[in-house]
Structures are given as structure tokens and as C-alpha cells.
Amino acid sequence: MSTTQNKKLGPLTKLIKGRKKSASSAQLKLYEAMRAGEQVGDKQWQEAAKTHSWLHFTRHSPFNSKDMLIIERGEGHFLIDSKGHKVIDGLSGLFTNNVGHARPELAEAAAKQMMELDFMPLWSYHHPRAIELSERLLSYAPKELTRVFFTTGGTEGVESAWKIAKQYFKLIGKPQKHKVISRMTAYHGTSHGALSITGIPQFKQMFEPLVPSTFRVPNTNYFRSRDEFPSEEEFGIWAANRLEEAILFEGPDTVAAFFIEPIQNAGGCFTAPPSYYKRVREICTKYDVVLVADETITGYGRSGEWFGSIRYDIQPDMMVTAKAITSGAQPLGALFLREKYFTPFNEGTATLAHGYTFGGHPVACAVALANLDIFDRENLVDNVRKNSPVFRKTLEKLHDLPIVGDVRGDGYFFAIELVKNKETMERLSAEEREKLIRGFLNGAMYKAGLYARADDRGDAVVQLAPPLTVGPKEFDEMEQILRGVLSEAWEILNS
Ligand SMILES: Cc1ncc(COP(=O)(O)O)c(C=O)c1O
């Protein structure tokens, strides 16, 4: 740390002491160390973080007796923590860092933009980077989508799609159309609106009552339905027909939208056969229901096409994207829409009374443009398309382990479902999931050199979504780590 910075930190320490007589020892130690120019690192961070900060979706009590994992640096497809441990980023941060970490091009684009126009909202005024980015994004998007509405993330994209759909129907004289249908176990975000659309009861119960008028239909978990259907295609038709049933039951005049992820994340990478998407499209057209593809995860190459909607020919009416639009280097989201939904807002006094201060932030847009340059220069989407079958094959080797029930997914997005009995596909009990998912797997994978995600919002799965820059060498490394950890998990399960 430079001497100038040290001098600047002096008053900060005084401020903390002066303002809060009771400034905690963690605060003071951290700032004293910074002021003294000492190397601030794991020890001070642990104390300050445990004393004052609150992590997202995290059980905090274990940190009363153990350290947090503090990720200090990212390098390409690696993460390095504050104790110097280096792991493969098998989850691209949180499905975000599709070009890997710490790419200088993104930093340069951000710095350049900050010197030119550091901020301007898209409220009544526009700015060049958002205009350029819209045009660029549309050049990769499904051709039927022609408008872009910027947000700062996935939740805001979901929220915006629902609100635009509601106001659209009011403007065209169908004011009753306001209900939303989504799929069981699907995650669509955390605001009251997006959470209402989310299909995971355990995330919702403590925040109820939520926004009314949302309904769930089955997802496309074919692994758990195989015995009931002669083929996946027929299962797909059955699952899509549940949507029609729900629309008819609620009344087509009251249903505004249906939200789906091209590959459903929660539950473990549920793909769907072509019959499903075809039938869903037919049903949404028939009943004038807005088909929203939530591509918060699947957008920007993850599926092996620019968007899952292209890969599976979904032909959505709206498409929510976020995360990898900047490869995580800036918070940004883009909601794509068909012109039809914009047209009534382009007449008379009609206005969409909705927006976000930082939606389409110029620095984020500049970073997104630089990110797309990297995608093009390094042919990342082609890389996924070419290597996805190799990734699948590598992970399928794990089928020889007794705990592995299923390997599924697409592109660079796979889940391994864990079972208690391979023959009967018996699920892990709640107690076993607690022991394995929270008590062992995430920590053991990390210790063995892999940041991935063990999750049981649905059945127990381990999920992988590495940066799109990796290839067969990294697939092998991940498989080897998983082999060791899952073998140990089986022993724990049976101990
Ligand atoms: C499908 C989907 N929709 C919405 C969201 C919410 O996005 P955000 O956390 O950026 O608000 C997520 C987050 O992972 C997601 O996976």
C-alpha cells in the first residue's frame, strides 16, 4: 500500500473511533493495520467479516467455529483465496464469468468509459454505449426479438418482463391478463415479484404473502419420469400440455405470461425435448400468453449457442439475460422483447412507469461490448459447441460410482444427481442431504481444488458450469476431483 493511501486512511480510523465510541475491535484492527501499511490479509478480513458482514443465501452459524472462504483473486479459470489455495472455477463465479476472470480488456474498457461518461441513467436520456450494445446484442439474439430494455441483473429482468406484460395487456384492452405461470423448482430471483414466480416453496415461505396470481406447472425432470413414458418426446408433450391445462383452468383471459429457463438450473440442469418447446410455443400463441425465456444462466454461450432460445428453437416473446453479458465484470442485464410488446408504448401518452437507476450503466455497457469482442475473437460459442459432447462423456465416466444416478445438461452446464440406490434411484433423505450437501460436498470439492455447487433445492445434485474458455484437459481434472470426493461421499453415506 502506498504512503499516500496510508495518510488518507488515518482520518478514516479517527472517524470510526470518533463516530462510534463502540467501534468494534475488528473494525479498529482492520483500519489500524491498513493505516500502518501492514499487509492486510486473511486474519483481519476473517475477523472483520465475521463481526460485521452478512453473506447471501448462507448459513452463518458454522463461521462461529471455522473460517470463511475469502476469494481474493481470479485468474483465467482459477480462483485464489486469502489463504493462497487455488481452485478451478467450475461454476464461472455464479454462471457469470464466461470469459474467465480478470481479463485486462474488460478493465481497460471500464476505465476508458469512466473517463468519458461515468454515469447517465436511461431515464428520458440515452447514451452511446447503451445504443451500441443494444444493436450488438440484437445481432446475436433470436431474430424475432427487436427491442432491448436494460436492467442490472436477472431478478430485475424477470420483474420487468412481468410488469411490461401486465401493462401491455392493459394498453391493448385485455386488463384481466395478469397471472403468471412458471415451473416447479425453478428459480427466477428474489424480489417479491420474481420470488412469487420462483417455484421453490422453501425459499418463499418466510416472505409470504407474496404477489398473488402465480401458478406452477411441472418442469421437465425426465430422469424421474422415465418409467411412465415410452420416450422423452412423449414426456415433453405431456409436460407442455400441463401448461395448457393450467391456462384453461385459470381462464385464458387472465393469464399474462409463462416463464421457462431453456435449461432449468434448480433441480439440476433439466433439459427438454424439441416436442416440449414446440408445444409450449403453440399453446402460448393460441392463448396470447407471453412466452418468457429466462436466460439469466443459459444466455451468452452457455448452451452451445448464443442463447438457449436459439439452440432449442424456443421462439420466445421476451428473453431475460444478465450475468455473463459482462462475464460478471459489471452488473448488467438485458431484457429482449418482440416489437409487438413495445408498439402500444409508442403511442400517445403511454409510458412504461418502470426502470432502474443503474439499468444500462454506461460502464457496464462498455464492459459488455468488450466482453462480446472476446467471445467473437476467441470463438467461445463454437468452443462450447465443439467440446460439450467431450465434457458430457468425461462426466459420464462417473456413472461407475454407486452414488451417481444421472448425468444431464447441455453445453457447458451439467448436473450429476446423487442417489442412495442406483437400481431403484432412491433419493437421499433430508437428513442425508444435510450431512452430504451442507456437511461435506461443497467443502470437500473446494479442498480438492474445485469450486462447484452441491445443491438440493430439488433432488441432490452437483452442478458444473465452468468458463467457456476451458476444454478437455480441465474436464479431466474436474472429473478426477469429483471421482475422489463422490467416492468419499458414498462412504460417509454408508458409514
Ligand atoms: C434463471 C434465473 N433467473 C433469475 C435469477 C436472478 O438473477 P440475479 O441474481 O442476477 O438477480 C437467477 C440467478 O441465478 C437465475 O438463475
PDBQT file of the ligand as one rigid body, heavy atoms in Angstrom, charges set to zero:
ROOT
HETATM    1  C1  LIG A 501     -32.853 -18.360 -14.077  1.00  0.00    +0.000 C 
HETATM    2  C2  LIG A 501     -32.560 -17.230 -13.161  1.00  0.00    +0.000 A 
HETATM    3  N1  LIG A 501     -33.383 -16.167 -13.129  1.00  0.00    +0.000 NA
HETATM    4  C3  LIG A 501     -33.149 -15.122 -12.325  1.00  0.00    +0.000 A 
HETATM    5  C4  LIG A 501     -32.061 -15.101 -11.488  1.00  0.00    +0.000 A 
HETATM    6  C5  LIG A 501     -31.815 -13.922 -10.607  1.00  0.00    +0.000 C 
HETATM    7  O1  LIG A 501     -30.724 -13.213 -11.083  1.00  0.00    +0.000 OA
HETATM    8  P1  LIG A 501     -29.976 -12.121 -10.171  1.00  0.00    +0.000 P 
HETATM    9  O2  LIG A 501     -29.350 -12.878  -9.044  1.00  0.00    +0.000 OA
HETATM   10  O3  LIG A 501     -28.982 -11.512 -11.119  1.00  0.00    +0.000 OA
HETATM   11  O4  LIG A 501     -30.983 -11.141  -9.731  1.00  0.00    +0.000 OA
HETATM   12  C6  LIG A 501     -31.168 -16.171 -11.481  1.00  0.00    +0.000 A 
HETATM   13  C7  LIG A 501     -29.980 -16.164 -10.623  1.00  0.00    +0.000 C 
HETATM   14  O5  LIG A 501     -29.187 -17.075 -10.580  1.00  0.00    +0.000 OA
HETATM   15  C8  LIG A 501     -31.429 -17.278 -12.336  1.00  0.00    +0.000 A 
HETATM   16  O6  LIG A 501     -30.624 -18.340 -12.360  1.00  0.00    +0.000 OA
ENDROOT
TORSDOF 0
